[in-house]
Amino acid sequence: MNKINIEITITGEYSSYEGLLSESHKLPKTARQQFIKALEAVKKNLTSEKIYFLSTGAFSGTTFGYLFVTETKAVLAEVKPPFGKVKPHELRFTDYKEVDHDVVKALGITATMIELKKPGIFGSKKDKITHIPEGDLNDIFTFIKLQIK
């Protein structure tokens, strides 16, 4: 499996699909190819969206990938092993009524999570965004919370 290492943080500003694509050419060859492949997979999800955060993470039931957060949704470009196939996933904030976050530390391992809850007939349904770098968690959580309320 390829190692994903993204160190781009967008704070107080936003980027666009086209902006990220043009910035990707500054990355080293292998990272650039992988990132462009991820961007192409989520192009239709991000076209005409302002991207406020770019990080890494996973959704419930998915593997690790690139996490894009806009005003209306969280989009994951899931990178599936062993050959790096990229699959897009999307969580629209309008579908949710509550959001919470957690950091669990046990046995030297830190697990981060943002939990989105939507009402259902028999209780609420929960979707999770996990594996967000600890340094990005609070900013992304606060941003999503503002979009949901």
LONU-633966 format. One line per field, with one value per atom (N, C-alpha, C, O): atom name; residue in one letter; x, y, z. Coordinates in Angstrom, 2 decimals. Example, Ala and Ser with C-alpha at 12.3 -4.5 7.8 and 13.67 -1.06 7.14 Angstrom:
# residues 2
atom <- [N  CA  C  O  N  CA  C  O]
type <- [A  A  A  A  S  S  S  S]
xx <- [13.19  12.30  13.20  14.24  12.85  13.67  12.90  13.41]
yy <- [-5.69  -4.50  -3.30  -3.32  -2.25  -1.06  0.03  1.14]
zz <- [7.80  7.80  7.80  8.46  7.08  7.14  7.87  8.04]
This chain:
# residues 149
atom <- [N  CA  C  O  N  CA  C  O  N  CA  C  O  N  CA  C  O  N  CA  C  O  N  CA  C  O  N  CA  C  O  N  CA  C  O  N  CA  C  O  N  CA  C  O  N  CA  C  O  N  CA  C  O  N  CA  C  O  N  CA  C  O  N  CA  C  O  N  CA  C  O  N  CA  C  O  N  CA  C  O  N  CA  C  O  N  CA  C  O  N  CA  C  O  N  CA  C  O  N  CA  C  O  N  CA  C  O  N  CA  C  O  N  CA  C  O  N  CA  C  O  N  CA  C  O  N  CA  C  O  N  CA  C  O  N  CA  C  O  N  CA  C  O  N  CA  C  O  N  CA  C  O  N  CA  C  O  N  CA  C  O  N  CA  C  O  N  CA  C  O  N  CA  C  O  N  CA  C  O  N  CA  C  O  N  CA  C  O  N  CA  C  O  N  CA  C  O  N  CA  C  O  N  CA  C  O  N  CA  C  O  N  CA  C  O  N  CA  C  O  N  CA  C  O  N  CA  C  O  N  CA  C  O  N  CA  C  O  N  CA  C  O  N  CA  C  O  N  CA  C  O  N  CA  C  O  N  CA  C  O  N  CA  C  O  N  CA  C  O  N  CA  C  O  N  CA  C  O  N  CA  C  O  N  CA  C  O  N  CA  C  O  N  CA  C  O  N  CA  C  O  N  CA  C  O  N  CA  C  O  N  CA  C  O  N  CA  C  O  N  CA  C  O  N  CA  C  O  N  CA  C  O  N  CA  C  O  N  CA  C  O  N  CA  C  O  N  CA  C  O  N  CA  C  O  N  CA  C  O  N  CA  C  O  N  CA  C  O  N  CA  C  O  N  CA  C  O  N  CA  C  O  N  CA  C  O  N  CA  C  O  N  CA  C  O  N  CA  C  O  N  CA  C  O  N  CA  C  O  N  CA  C  O  N  CA  C  O  N  CA  C  O  N  CA  C  O  N  CA  C  O  N  CA  C  O  N  CA  C  O  N  CA  C  O  N  CA  C  O  N  CA  C  O  N  CA  C  O  N  CA  C  O  N  CA  C  O  N  CA  C  O  N  CA  C  O  N  CA  C  O  N  CA  C  O  N  CA  C  O  N  CA  C  O  N  CA  C  O  N  CA  C  O  N  CA  C  O  N  CA  C  O  N  CA  C  O  N  CA  C  O  N  CA  C  O  N  CA  C  O  N  CA  C  O  N  CA  C  O  N  CA  C  O  N  CA  C  O  N  CA  C  O  N  CA  C  O  N  CA  C  O  N  CA  C  O  N  CA  C  O  N  CA  C  O  N  CA  C  O  N  CA  C  O  N  CA  C  O  N  CA  C  O  N  CA  C  O  N  CA  C  O  N  CA  C  O  N  CA  C  O  N  CA  C  O  N  CA  C  O  N  CA  C  O  N  CA  C  O  N  CA  C  O  N  CA  C  O  N  CA  C  O  N  CA  C  O  N  CA  C  O  N  CA  C  O  N  CA  C  O  N  CA  C  O  N  CA  C  O]
type <- [M  M  M  M  N  N  N  N  K  K  K  K  I  I  I  I  N  N  N  N  I  I  I  I  E  E  E  E  I  I  I  I  T  T  T  T  I  I  I  I  T  T  T  T  G  G  G  G  E  E  E  E  Y  Y  Y  Y  S  S  S  S  S  S  S  S  Y  Y  Y  Y  E  E  E  E  G  G  G  G  L  L  L  L  L  L  L  L  S  S  S  S  E  E  E  E  S  S  S  S  H  H  H  H  K  K  K  K  L  L  L  L  P  P  P  P  K  K  K  K  T  T  T  T  A  A  A  A  R  R  R  R  Q  Q  Q  Q  Q  Q  Q  Q  F  F  F  F  I  I  I  I  K  K  K  K  A  A  A  A  L  L  L  L  E  E  E  E  A  A  A  A  V  V  V  V  K  K  K  K  K  K  K  K  N  N  N  N  L  L  L  L  T  T  T  T  S  S  S  S  E  E  E  E  K  K  K  K  I  I  I  I  Y  Y  Y  Y  F  F  F  F  L  L  L  L  S  S  S  S  T  T  T  T  G  G  G  G  A  A  A  A  F  F  F  F  S  S  S  S  G  G  G  G  T  T  T  T  T  T  T  T  F  F  F  F  G  G  G  G  Y  Y  Y  Y  L  L  L  L  F  F  F  F  V  V  V  V  T  T  T  T  E  E  E  E  T  T  T  T  K  K  K  K  A  A  A  A  V  V  V  V  L  L  L  L  A  A  A  A  E  E  E  E  V  V  V  V  K  K  K  K  P  P  P  P  P  P  P  P  F  F  F  F  G  G  G  G  K  K  K  K  V  V  V  V  K  K  K  K  P  P  P  P  H  H  H  H  E  E  E  E  L  L  L  L  R  R  R  R  F  F  F  F  T  T  T  T  D  D  D  D  Y  Y  Y  Y  K  K  K  K  E  E  E  E  V  V  V  V  D  D  D  D  H  H  H  H  D  D  D  D  V  V  V  V  V  V  V  V  K  K  K  K  A  A  A  A  L  L  L  L  G  G  G  G  I  I  I  I  T  T  T  T  A  A  A  A  T  T  T  T  M  M  M  M  I  I  I  I  E  E  E  E  L  L  L  L  K  K  K  K  K  K  K  K  P  P  P  P  G  G  G  G  I  I  I  I  F  F  F  F  G  G  G  G  S  S  S  S  K  K  K  K  K  K  K  K  D  D  D  D  K  K  K  K  I  I  I  I  T  T  T  T  H  H  H  H  I  I  I  I  P  P  P  P  E  E  E  E  G  G  G  G  D  D  D  D  L  L  L  L  N  N  N  N  D  D  D  D  I  I  I  I  F  F  F  F  T  T  T  T  F  F  F  F  I  I  I  I  K  K  K  K  L  L  L  L  Q  Q  Q  Q  I  I  I  I  K  K  K  K]
xx <- [0.84  0.00  0.88  1.91  0.50  1.25  1.02  -0.08  2.04  1.94  1.38  1.87  0.35  -0.24  0.30  0.17  0.89  1.42  1.07  1.71  0.06  -0.38  -0.08  -0.41  0.52  0.82  0.34  1.06  -0.88  -1.47  -2.58  -3.44  -2.57  -3.62  -4.18  -3.42  -5.48  -6.14  -6.87  -7.84  -6.42  -7.01  -7.55  -6.81  -8.86  -9.48  -9.61  -10.22  -9.08  -9.18  -9.70  -9.89  -9.93  -10.40  -9.65  -8.99  -9.77  -9.20  -10.33  -11.46  -10.01  -10.98  -10.34  -9.15  -11.13  -10.61  -9.45  -8.39  -9.68  -8.66  -7.41  -6.29  -7.60  -6.46  -5.63  -4.40  -6.30  -5.56  -4.84  -3.72  -5.50  -4.88  -3.62  -2.60  -3.68  -2.49  -1.38  -0.21  -1.74  -0.75  -0.12  1.01  -0.84  -0.34  0.95  1.72  1.17  2.36  3.64  4.74  3.51  4.68  5.12  6.21  4.28  4.60  5.61  5.71  6.36  7.25  6.43  5.23  7.06  6.40  5.39  4.23  5.80  4.90  3.72  2.58  4.01  2.94  2.00  0.78  2.56  1.77  0.83  -0.35  1.35  0.52  -0.62  -1.76  -0.31  -1.33  -2.39  -3.58  -1.95  -2.88  -3.76  -4.95  -3.18  -3.96  -4.99  -6.12  -4.62  -5.56  -6.72  -7.87  -6.43  -7.48  -8.36  -9.59  -7.75  -8.53  -9.46  -10.61  -8.96  -9.80  -11.00  -12.08  -10.81  -11.90  -13.01  -14.18  -12.66  -13.67  -14.01  -14.63  -13.63  -13.84  -15.31  -15.61  -16.21  -17.63  -18.19  -19.15  -17.60  -18.04  -17.55  -18.16  -16.46  -15.84  -15.96  -15.61  -16.46  -16.60  -17.52  -18.59  -17.13  -17.83  -17.97  -18.82  -17.16  -17.16  -15.92  -14.86  -16.07  -14.93  -14.41  -15.15  -13.16  -12.56  -11.82  -10.84  -12.31  -11.74  -10.68  -9.77  -10.79  -9.81  -9.45  -10.31  -8.18  -7.67  -6.85  -5.90  -7.23  -6.55  -6.59  -6.82  -6.36  -6.52  -7.55  -7.79  -8.17  -9.18  -9.82  -9.38  -10.89  -11.68  -13.12  -13.36  -14.07  -15.47  -15.77  -14.99  -16.87  -17.29  -17.31  -17.92  -16.65  -16.67  -15.77  -15.88  -14.87  -13.96  -12.52  -12.26  -11.60  -10.20  -9.73  -10.51  -8.49  -7.87  -7.86  -7.81  -7.90  -7.83  -7.68  -7.40  -7.86  -7.79  -9.16  -10.17  -9.20  -10.45  -10.52  -9.63  -11.59  -11.83  -13.09  -14.11  -13.02  -14.18  -14.57  -13.77  -15.84  -16.38  -17.49  -17.72  -18.15  -19.25  -20.45  -21.24  -20.60  -21.81  -21.59  -22.55  -20.34  -20.10  -18.66  -17.76  -18.49  -17.17  -17.03  -17.92  -15.94  -15.71  -14.43  -13.40  -14.51  -13.35  -12.96  -13.80  -11.70  -11.13  -10.44  -9.26  -11.18  -10.67  -9.65  -9.94  -8.47  -7.43  -7.45  -7.10  -7.87  -8.01  -6.74  -6.23  -6.24  -5.08  -5.51  -6.71  -4.68  -3.23  -2.73  -1.56  -3.60  -3.13  -3.48  -3.24  -4.05  -4.32  -5.53  -5.60  -6.52  -7.75  -8.41  -8.44  -8.93  -9.51  -11.02  -11.50  -11.76  -13.21  -13.74  -13.32  -14.64  -15.16  -16.32  -17.11  -16.41  -17.51  -17.88  -17.04  -19.14  -19.59  -20.58  -21.45  -20.44  -21.40  -21.89  -21.10  -23.18  -23.75  -24.21  -24.94  -23.78  -24.08  -25.57  -26.03  -26.34  -27.77  -28.52  -29.65  -27.90  -28.53  -28.42  -29.03  -27.66  -27.35  -27.87  -27.95  -28.21  -28.73  -27.77  -27.86  -26.86  -25.92  -24.53  -24.37  -23.53  -22.15  -21.39  -21.63  -20.50  -19.67  -18.31  -18.15  -17.33  -16.00  -15.39  -15.83  -14.37  -13.73  -12.28  -11.94  -11.45  -10.07  -9.88  -10.03  -9.53  -9.34  -7.87  -7.32  -7.25  -5.85  -5.77  -6.19  -5.21  -5.03  -3.82  -3.65  -3.01  -1.84  -0.93  -0.36  -0.81  0.07  -0.51  0.17  -1.77  -2.43  -3.49  -4.24  -3.55  -4.55  -5.55  -5.16  -6.82  -7.89  -8.73  -9.19  -8.92  -9.73  -11.00  -11.02  -12.07  -13.35  -14.25  -14.30  -14.94  -16.05  -17.27  -17.29  -18.30  -19.52  -20.66  -20.98  -21.28  -22.42  -23.68  -23.72  -24.71  -25.95  -27.11  -27.29  -27.90  -29.12  -30.30  -30.19  -31.43  -32.60  -33.14  -33.06  -33.69  -34.29  -35.58  -35.93  -36.26  -37.53  -37.31  -38.08  -36.28  -35.98  -34.69  -33.79  -34.58  -33.35  -32.54  -32.99  -31.35  -30.53  -29.49  -29.03  -29.16  -28.12  -26.83  -26.84  -25.72  -24.44  -23.49  -23.34  -22.87  -21.78  -20.55  -20.64  -19.40  -18.17  -17.10  -16.97  -16.34  -15.12  -14.00  -13.95  -13.12  -12.08  -10.70  -10.56  -9.68  -8.28  -7.86  -6.97  -8.49  -8.10  -6.88  -6.89  -5.86  -4.71  -5.15  -5.99  -4.58  -5.00  -4.90  -5.73  -3.90  -3.73  -4.84  -5.07  -5.51  -6.59  -7.97  -8.93  -8.09  -9.40  -10.27  -11.41  -9.78  -10.61  -11.05  -12.19  -10.15  -10.52  -11.60  -12.58  -11.44  -12.43  -13.75  -14.81  -13.70  -14.92  -15.67  -16.88  -14.97  -15.60  -16.23  -17.34  -15.55  -16.07  -17.34  -18.34  -17.31  -18.50  -19.64  -20.79  -19.36  -20.39  -21.10  -22.32  -20.34  -20.93  -21.84  -22.84  -21.50  -22.30  -23.59  -24.59  -23.57  -24.73  -25.74  -26.94  -25.29  -26.22  -26.85  -27.64]
yy <- [-1.17  0.00  1.24  1.27  2.25  3.49  4.31  4.32  4.98  5.85  7.20  7.81  7.65  8.95  9.95  9.75  11.02  12.03  13.39  13.85  14.04  15.35  16.36  16.13  17.47  18.50  19.85  20.85  19.89  21.14  21.49  20.66  22.70  23.14  24.44  25.36  24.52  25.72  26.31  25.72  27.45  28.04  29.42  30.31  29.59  30.89  31.25  32.27  30.47  30.69  29.42  28.41  29.47  28.28  28.12  29.04  26.93  26.65  26.08  25.93  25.78  25.16  23.92  23.66  23.16  21.97  22.37  21.76  23.40  23.85  24.34  24.09  25.03  25.51  24.38  24.42  23.35  22.19  21.44  20.97  21.34  20.66  21.41  20.78  22.72  23.48  23.40  23.37  23.37  23.24  21.85  21.69  20.85  19.47  19.29  18.37  20.14  20.02  20.38  20.16  20.92  21.23  20.02  20.02  18.98  17.78  16.91  17.00  16.09  15.12  14.16  13.98  13.56  12.77  11.75  11.77  10.86  9.80  10.39  10.00  11.33  11.98  12.74  12.73  13.40  14.17  13.25  13.56  12.13  11.20  10.65  10.54  10.31  9.77  10.82  10.53  12.05  13.12  13.49  13.72  13.57  13.89  12.79  13.08  11.54  10.42  10.57  10.33  10.97  11.19  12.37  12.30  13.45  14.62  14.28  14.70  13.52  13.13  12.30  12.42  11.47  10.61  11.42  11.03  12.55  13.35  14.65  15.55  14.74  15.97  16.38  17.55  15.48  15.86  16.24  17.00  15.72  16.07  17.45  18.08  17.92  19.17  20.33  21.46  20.07  21.13  22.21  21.90  23.44  24.63  24.68  25.41  23.92  23.96  24.71  24.67  25.40  26.01  24.98  24.54  24.61  23.60  24.32  25.03  24.13  24.81  23.98  24.54  22.66  21.80  20.64  20.06  20.32  19.13  18.39  18.93  17.17  16.39  14.92  14.61  14.05  12.63  12.12  12.73  10.99  10.42  9.22  8.72  8.76  7.63  7.83  8.46  7.31  7.30  5.93  4.99  5.79  4.48  3.47  3.72  2.35  1.28  1.50  0.77  2.48  2.71  2.59  2.47  2.62  2.66  4.11  5.01  4.33  5.63  6.36  5.73  7.69  8.45  9.94  10.38  10.72  12.17  12.71  12.29  13.63  14.21  15.67  16.46  16.02  17.39  17.88  17.19  19.05  19.58  20.91  21.84  20.98  22.20  22.74  22.19  23.81  24.36  23.43  23.52  22.55  21.73  20.24  19.51  19.78  18.34  18.00  18.83  16.77  16.18  15.13  14.30  15.17  14.25  13.48  14.07  12.17  11.31  10.66  10.06  10.78  10.03  8.83  8.90  7.73  6.52  5.83  5.55  5.55  4.86  3.40  3.08  2.51  1.10  0.33  0.41  -0.43  -1.27  -2.48  -2.75  -3.20  -3.06  -2.19  -1.81  -1.85  -1.15  0.32  0.99  0.84  2.27  2.74  3.90  1.85  2.28  3.33  3.17  4.40  5.50  5.52  5.47  5.60  5.60  6.80  7.02  7.60  8.77  8.42  7.52  9.15  9.04  10.46  11.36  10.64  11.99  11.95  11.09  12.89  13.09  14.53  15.47  14.72  16.07  16.54  15.83  17.72  18.23  18.47  18.40  18.74  18.98  17.73  17.83  16.56  15.31  15.11  14.18  15.94  15.70  16.83  17.99  16.46  17.43  17.66  18.69  16.73  16.84  16.41  15.62  16.96  16.56  16.57  17.43  15.62  15.53  14.99  14.49  15.08  14.57  13.93  14.17  13.12  12.41  12.09  11.90  12.03  11.57  10.51  10.78  9.31  8.20  7.79  7.54  7.72  7.30  6.05  6.04  4.99  3.74  3.00  2.92  2.48  1.69  2.41  1.78  3.72  4.48  4.81  5.38  4.45  4.71  5.79  5.74  6.75  7.81  7.63  7.52  7.59  7.47  8.74  9.14  9.37  10.58  10.28  9.41  11.04  10.75  11.98  12.68  12.22  13.17  12.33  11.57  12.46  11.66  12.57  13.54  12.24  12.98  12.16  10.97  12.79  12.07  12.65  13.86  11.73  12.18  11.43  10.25  12.11  11.47  10.36  10.42  9.34  8.23  7.81  8.34  6.88  6.40  5.72  5.93  4.91  4.17  4.66  3.85  5.94  6.49  7.20  7.36  7.60  8.33  7.41  6.44  7.76  7.04  7.84  9.07  7.15  7.80  7.47  6.31  8.49  8.32  8.93  9.93  8.31  8.76  9.10  8.46  10.13  10.45  10.18  10.81  9.24  8.82  9.07  9.48  8.81  8.88  10.27  10.39  11.30  12.67  13.00  12.70  13.60  13.98  14.85  15.73  14.58  15.26  16.79  17.51  17.27  18.71  19.36  20.56  18.59  19.11  18.90  19.56  18.00  17.56  18.71  18.84  19.53  20.60  21.62  22.08  21.99  22.96  22.40  23.09  21.15  20.53  20.34  20.61  19.87  19.69  21.01  21.07  22.06  23.36  23.86  24.40  23.69  24.11  23.34  23.93  22.01  21.19  21.56  21.64  21.77  22.13  23.43  23.54  24.40  25.65  25.43  26.12  24.47  24.20  23.46  23.62  22.65  21.84  22.64  22.39  23.56  24.32  25.47  26.20]
zz <- [0.00  0.00  0.00  0.68  -0.76  -0.82  0.44  0.99  0.88  2.05  1.61  0.66  2.32  2.02  3.02  4.23  2.54  3.41  2.83  1.88  3.41  2.94  4.03  5.19  3.67  4.65  4.16  4.27  3.62  3.16  4.15  4.42  4.68  5.58  5.04  4.73  4.95  4.47  5.68  6.15  6.17  7.36  7.03  6.63  7.19  6.96  5.50  5.17  4.65  3.22  2.58  3.26  1.31  0.62  -0.69  -1.18  -1.22  -2.52  -3.38  -2.93  -4.60  -5.51  -6.10  -5.90  -6.81  -7.48  -8.39  -8.37  -9.19  -10.13  -9.40  -9.86  -8.27  -7.49  -6.94  -7.00  -6.41  -5.88  -7.00  -6.83  -8.16  -9.29  -9.73  -10.01  -9.78  -10.20  -9.14  -9.49  -7.86  -6.78  -6.74  -6.28  -7.23  -7.17  -7.98  -7.71  -8.94  -9.78  -9.03  -9.54  -7.82  -6.99  -6.17  -5.59  -6.12  -5.34  -6.09  -7.31  -5.37  -6.04  -6.91  -6.68  -7.89  -8.92  -8.39  -8.80  -7.49  -7.01  -6.24  -6.45  -5.34  -4.57  -5.50  -5.31  -6.51  -7.48  -8.24  -8.39  -8.74  -9.50  -8.65  -9.12  -7.41  -6.52  -6.19  -6.20  -5.91  -5.57  -6.76  -6.59  -7.95  -9.15  -9.41  -9.80  -9.20  -9.35  -8.37  -8.74  -7.14  -6.13  -6.53  -6.41  -6.99  -7.42  -8.58  -8.60  -9.54  -10.69  -10.25  -10.82  -9.23  -8.74  -8.09  -8.14  -7.48  -6.77  -7.52  -6.95  -8.77  -9.54  -9.55  -9.30  -9.84  -9.92  -8.55  -8.47  -7.46  -6.11  -5.69  -4.82  -6.29  -5.85  -6.84  -6.50  -8.04  -9.03  -8.47  -7.94  -8.58  -8.09  -6.56  -6.05  -5.84  -4.37  -3.89  -4.53  -2.78  -2.10  -1.09  -0.21  -1.21  -0.34  0.78  0.55  2.00  3.16  3.88  4.49  3.81  4.47  3.56  2.90  3.54  2.87  3.91  4.46  4.18  5.20  4.77  3.61  5.71  5.47  6.45  7.49  6.12  7.01  6.37  5.34  7.01  6.51  6.95  7.98  6.19  6.59  7.16  6.96  7.86  8.38  7.24  6.20  7.43  6.43  5.23  4.25  5.29  4.17  4.66  5.86  3.71  4.07  4.01  3.71  4.30  4.40  3.06  2.01  3.11  1.87  2.12  3.24  1.07  1.12  1.51  0.95  2.47  2.96  2.54  2.85  1.83  1.39  2.11  2.09  2.75  3.46  2.83  2.74  2.39  1.79  2.71  3.78  2.28  3.08  3.14  4.08  2.18  2.09  2.35  2.59  2.29  2.40  2.74  2.63  3.15  3.30  2.21  2.03  1.48  0.37  0.67  1.00  0.53  0.74  -0.57  -1.24  -0.93  -2.06  -1.43  -1.07  -1.30  -0.65  -1.54  -2.71  -1.01  -1.75  -1.30  -0.16  -2.22  -1.88  -2.23  -3.35  -1.26  -1.54  -2.37  -2.38  -3.05  -3.08  -4.22  -4.25  -5.18  -6.38  -6.39  -7.40  -5.31  -5.22  -5.99  -6.39  -6.21  -6.86  -5.97  -4.75  -6.57  -5.80  -6.02  -7.15  -4.90  -4.95  -4.17  -3.03  -4.76  -4.04  -3.11  -3.39  -1.98  -1.03  -0.61  -0.63  -0.22  0.12  1.28  1.32  2.22  3.29  3.19  3.36  2.90  2.79  4.16  4.85  4.55  5.88  6.10  7.25  5.06  5.22  5.69  6.16  5.56  6.01  7.51  8.05  8.21  9.62  10.50  10.09  11.74  12.71  13.88  14.55  14.13  15.25  14.81  13.88  15.50  15.24  16.56  17.42  16.73  17.93  17.51  16.40  18.40  18.07  19.31  20.44  19.08  20.18  19.81  18.64  20.84  20.71  21.78  22.97  21.35  22.28  22.23  21.16  23.40  23.47  24.33  25.48  23.74  24.48  23.92  22.71  24.79  24.42  23.43  22.53  23.58  22.71  21.35  20.50  21.12  19.84  20.06  21.03  19.16  19.24  18.09  16.93  18.45  17.44  17.49  18.56  16.34  16.25  15.47  14.61  15.80  15.14  15.19  16.19  14.10  14.05  13.74  12.77  14.58  14.44  14.01  14.69  12.88  12.35  12.58  12.26  13.14  13.46  12.68  12.59  12.10  11.43  12.01  12.34  12.14  12.74  11.84  10.62  12.49  11.77  12.45  13.50  11.87  12.43  13.77  14.70  13.88  15.11  15.75  15.99  16.03  16.60  15.53  14.40  15.90  14.94  14.29  14.88  13.06  12.32  12.46  12.38  12.65  12.83  11.69  11.31  11.16  10.21  10.85  11.56  10.60  11.24  10.22  9.18  10.56  9.83  10.84  11.89  10.52  11.45  10.86  9.71  11.66  11.24  10.76  9.92  11.29  10.97  11.82  13.02  11.26  12.09  13.27  13.12  14.43  15.65  15.53  16.08  14.82  14.63  13.80  13.92  12.96  12.11  12.70  12.29  13.67  14.16  14.66  14.21  15.56  16.13  15.10  15.13  14.19  13.15  12.23  11.92  11.80  10.91  11.65  11.08  12.90  13.69  13.85  13.62  14.24  14.43  13.14  13.17  12.03  10.73  10.39  9.98  10.55  10.23  11.16  10.72  12.42  13.40  12.98  13.10  12.49  12.01  10.80  10.64  9.96  8.76  9.10  8.41  10.15  10.51  11.34  11.23  12.14  13.01  12.32  12.92]
